[in-house]
Amino acid sequence: MDLSELDTPSGEWLRGVGAETDVVLSSRVRLARNLAGFPFATKALEDQKGEILSRVRAAVDRWKQPGRRFFVDVSAAPAIESRLLVERHLVSRELVLAKGPRGAVFGADERVSLMVNEEDHLRLQAIHSGLALDAAFEEAYAVDRELERSIPFAVSPSWGYLTACPTNVGTGMRASVMLHLPALVYTKQMEKVFQACARTSLAVRGFYGEGTMAQGDFYQISNQVTLGVSEQDILHTLGRMLPTILEYERELRRHLMKDKSKLRLEDKAYRALAVLRAARTIASEEAMELLSAVRLGVVLGILSAPSLPSVNELFVLIQPAHVQKLAGKELEADERDQRRAALLRERFG
Amino acid sequence: VNCQVCEKQPATFHLTEIGEGGKTVRHLCEECAGRLGLSSGNPVPSMLATLFEGTKELAATTQRCPECGISFEEFRAKGRLGCPKDYEVFAKELSPLLEKIHGGSGKHAGRVPAGAGRDTAREDALLRLRRELARAVREEKYEEAARLRDEIRQAEDALKGVS
């Protein structure tokens, strides 16, 4: 895959457009599906996985929707390419680490992507910029309906869509929002968000999903319950909880913009930008942390530049595989840190 | 930073765990994280493991799925089912687990595929035919394999006609 063939250097969901973008980076809906009459991916033989892959590809090829589509054969792709897709949130680590025939399909704007033979035969997702759960849901379901015309999915009247793991059975749907919560982090109030989410059966995860750490003060909040609820119920549950979290974060931001703490916050944003402009070597964790402070500075009007989209996309572009792709070769950690610093100096210079 | 486990590879995987005792950060390389079940692939089984606690009696069944051959014990260990049929075969064992995960009625309330007239018998037959095909190929019984492929194709066409 050649990155230059994509619409933009980063996915459309990083554009910083849409509702509530001061806190909400993106909204995502993903659906888990399995083909009827096949064992799940864990038990499927190589041949069967190959057949599943070619069937999904054939179904995708029949789509009438305009726009370019990319297909990546993950079993044959170089490691760096697969990691690049993970960093762009197009595929999961699990797909990269899986065995046998497997792949990914996505559009040039990277809004819709499909993983084949991950934990389930099919994982399909739509990601939109800002708070746009309904739009992401509609888009994911349009693709789902398109696929089900030619692919019979494993469904049961009692358990709905049947999935390899019982945590996804039923709707097979996971709706999530990626939130930027620096004020909650700075004031050490995240624990309250964790508790509130746990009470309403919502899960809180890091920037790269399950089992990853919260980088750049980003937290992904998603539904845990998939059985016994409708798709609309899931969207409502998230929708009900969100205003509370957003308001809490904004209230703390307002508080931080008052009196003595205002100077400290301004200092933090300006220093972060200064380091990003001047550093000669920088690890991704530090860069994420500083970019987070810059992002907050931008949305609060402390910093007049850079623009929100350019900060957003850097959260992905500074990741290790992206830095190496840009350099055109594999790099050791210190070399990566130098290249990352150079990229940031160029962007903010 | 080098991986805290192997102390050789650079740590690319940083896990912040938030538990009752506060926050701890672990730095691991991709390989060790994968091996310890910490990379993104595996937290679900560990989550399932906690859900399994106090449901020891569930392992009592020694039954295996006639289609994929998985036992409930194997599912407990891996956290993944083997085929769609398992939901029926292990309905009794799965039911308390589903209730723990999802709460509520445990009955599907979401959408179903358009015109879903599900032909369970044919889907089961397909699972069986595919299993037999794999065996025939393994045993180099090519005539039988060819016959099974035809049968699979017919069953597939019939299944598509239904849905």
Interface residues (C-beta under 8 A of the other chain):
Chain A: N34 A36 G37 F38 P39 F40 T42 K43 L45 D47 Q48 S92 R93 E94 L97 A98 E119 R145 E148 S150 P152 F153 A154 V155 S156 P157 S158 W159 G160 Y161 L162 A164 C165 P166 T167 V169 G170 T171 M173 E191 F194 S201 G206 Y208 G209 E210 G211 T212 M213 A214 Q224 V225 T226 L227 G228 V229 S230 E231 D233 E285 P320 A333
Chain B: P10 T12 F13 H14 L15 T16 I18 V25 G34 L38 S39 S40 G41 N42 P43 V44 M47 L48 E67 C68 G69 I70 K78 G79 R80 L81 G82 C83 P84 Y87 E88 L94 L97 L98 I101 H102 G103 G104 S105 G106 K107 H108 A109 G110 R111 V112 P113 A114 A116 R118 T120 R122 E123 L126 L127 R130 R131 A134 V137 A155 E156 L159 K160 V162 S163
